Amino acid sequence: DDHVVMLSRLSKNAVLAFDADKAGFLSAGKSAMKALQSGMDVKIARIPKGKDPADVILENADHIRRAVREADHVIDFYLEALTQNAKNALDLNKNVRKFVLPFVGYLPSKIDQDHFVTRIATVLSVSPDAVWQDVLEHVRTKPKEEMTQRDTDTRVTKESQQIPTRKRAVEQKLIGILLWQQNLEKPVIEVE
């Protein structure tokens, strides 16, 4: 958290470089989430399999420079990695919901969110509306400690752009009440 705060003072752009293994994959996701939560644009550099960034620098510093220049947006990086390693379509769907959709909820731009929802829908061969529903579900069920004031101010809902139905209007009011009370000393409604 401290690193993200310091870095965000210098730039709103971050390129992460982690070991090219499972631990690096998971660490990159956690770090990317923290950076996205602080409003940064996050990319991930591709490190050759079996290497860590320090090895790459020692072998040839130009390789790490190129990896940083050619870094992919965190969502594109994860989509490609998960697609390459998926056993089947169900496995891919499950992993995209787990690893990629949370990032979409933290993007500050509605245009960026819409772009990546469309991209994810294409990769999964599903409708963008289905992806939006899962993004919204993640936003609704996000643990309270993950939520920041920025979330309450900039979270996007596809529903808000559509003609409201009675069910949507009730959902939106309930979400608004829950978000409003998160900063109260004693919540009005207890959520389990």
C-alpha positions, 0 to 999 in steps of 0.5 A: 500500500505504501509503495502504491501511494508513493508511486502514484505521486510520481505517475498514474502509470505503473508497469509491474514485472514479476517472476514468470511463475504461478506465484508471480502471476498471483502477486502481479494480480494483487499489486495490480488491484492495489494500483487500480484502486488508487486510480493508476493505469496498470500494465504488466511486463512479460518476463520469459518463463523460468526467469525473474526480472533480476535475471533478465536485467543481469542478462541484458538490460535492453530485454527488460526495457523492451518488456516494459515498453511492450507491457500489456494492460493488466486485463489483456495480460490476464485474459491472454494468460488464462486463455493459453492455460485453460483446460476448457471453456468452463475453466476459462470462464471460472478463471476470468470471473475470479481473476479478471472481472474484479479489475474491470470494477476498478477502472475509473473510466466508463469507456475503458470498462465498456471496452474491456467488457466487450473484449472479455465477452468476445474471448468468452463467446458470451454477450457483453450483458452477461459480463456486465452482470458478473462485474456488477455482482462482484462490485456488489459483493466486494468485501467492505475493506476493499471498498474505497471512497473512489469506489463509491464515487466512480463505480460504473453500472451498466444498469444506470445507462439503461431504462430502469425497471422496478427491480433495477430501481430497487437494487440501485436504491439498496446499493446506494443505502449500503454504500452510504452507510459504510462510512457511518459509525454504527450501520443502519442495516447489518449486512452478513 
